[in-house]
Amino acid sequence: MPALQSLLKDGYLVEFDAAPFSDAQPIWAEILTGQPWYRNGCAGYATPLRSLNELRIFTESDLQVQQVLLPAVQKGQCNVVVNVPILAPGNEDRTWMATQVRPRWLQFLQVHY
């Protein structure tokens, strides 16, 4: 993991307080944006639509601040995302490995060791 060493050397540390949350969404929102929940807008798994009985799952498109963790990529490159519940698989520059696999051909890929 040589890349981790350079990240620790050249990066900076940020401490997040995820103590009030039990859902993954607000915690991931803080990691992805570098901003606390009261700035990024994600306080839970879902957000009400017209009433508390009608909810919609909170996704990255609902964030009120810019996402900074995943870098912009050039044509022919992609970000690989593994099991980050707030992120959506719709971006063409994102390889998605979770309950849905994008691009689809990856789910049939066989890895040989």
C-alpha positions in Angstrom: 0.0 0.0 0.0 2.6 2.6 -1.0 -0.1 5.0 -2.2 -1.5 5.2 1.4 1.9 6.3 2.6 2.0 9.3 0.2 -1.6 10.2 1.1 -0.7 10.3 4.8 2.5 12.2 4.1 1.0 14.8 1.7 -2.6 14.8 2.9 -4.3 16.2 6.0 -6.4 14.6 8.7 -9.9 15.6 9.5 -11.8 14.3 12.5 -15.5 13.6 12.1 -18.0 13.1 14.8 -20.4 10.5 13.6 -21.6 9.7 17.1 -25.3 10.8 16.8 -25.8 8.6 13.7 -26.6 5.0 13.3 -27.2 5.1 9.5 -24.4 5.0 7.0 -25.7 7.9 4.8 -24.8 10.8 7.1 -21.4 9.3 7.9 -20.6 8.8 4.3 -21.9 12.2 3.4 -19.4 13.7 5.9 -16.5 11.6 4.4 -17.4 12.5 0.8 -17.9 16.2 1.4 -15.5 16.9 4.3 -18.4 18.9 5.8 -20.6 18.1 8.9 -24.2 16.9 8.4 -25.7 20.3 9.2 -23.8 21.8 6.3 -24.0 19.0 3.8 -27.7 18.4 4.3 -27.7 14.7 5.1 -29.1 13.9 8.5 -30.3 10.3 7.8 -31.1 7.4 5.5 -34.1 9.1 3.9 -35.7 12.5 3.5 -39.4 13.3 3.6 -41.2 14.1 0.3 -44.7 15.5 1.1 -45.0 13.9 4.6 -43.1 11.8 7.1 -45.0 8.8 5.7 -43.6 9.3 2.2 -39.8 9.1 2.2 -37.1 9.0 -0.4 -33.6 7.6 0.2 -31.0 10.3 0.5 -28.3 10.1 -2.3 -25.4 12.2 -3.4 -27.7 14.3 -5.7 -29.3 15.7 -2.5 -26.0 17.0 -1.0 -26.0 20.7 -0.4 -22.2 21.0 -0.7 -19.7 19.8 -3.3 -18.5 16.2 -3.1 -14.7 16.3 -2.8 -13.5 12.7 -2.1 -13.9 11.3 -5.6 -11.7 13.2 -8.0 -12.8 14.2 -11.5 -11.4 11.8 -14.0 -10.3 12.1 -17.6 -11.8 10.3 -20.5 -11.0 6.6 -20.4 -10.5 6.6 -16.6 -13.0 5.9 -13.9 -13.5 6.0 -10.1 -14.1 2.6 -8.5 -16.8 2.7 -5.7 -17.3 -0.3 -3.4 -20.3 -0.3 -1.2 -20.8 3.4 -0.4 -24.6 3.6 0.2 -25.0 7.3 -0.5 -23.4 7.2 -4.0 -25.4 6.3 -7.1 -24.2 4.0 -9.9 -25.4 6.3 -12.7 -22.2 8.2 -13.5 -20.4 6.9 -16.6 -17.0 7.6 -15.0 -17.8 5.4 -12.0 -17.3 1.7 -11.7 -19.8 0.5 -9.1 -19.3 -2.6 -6.9 -22.2 -3.1 -4.5 -25.7 -4.5 -4.8 -25.7 -3.2 -8.3 -22.7 -3.6 -10.5 -21.9 -0.9 -13.2 -20.7 -1.4 -15.8 -22.7 -4.7 -16.1 -19.9 -6.7 -17.7 -18.0 -6.5 -14.4 -20.5 -8.8 -12.6 -19.5 -11.6 -15.0 -15.8 -11.0 -14.7 -13.8 -14.0 -13.4 -10.7 -13.2 -11.4 -7.9 -15.8 -11.4 -5.2 -15.8 -8.7 
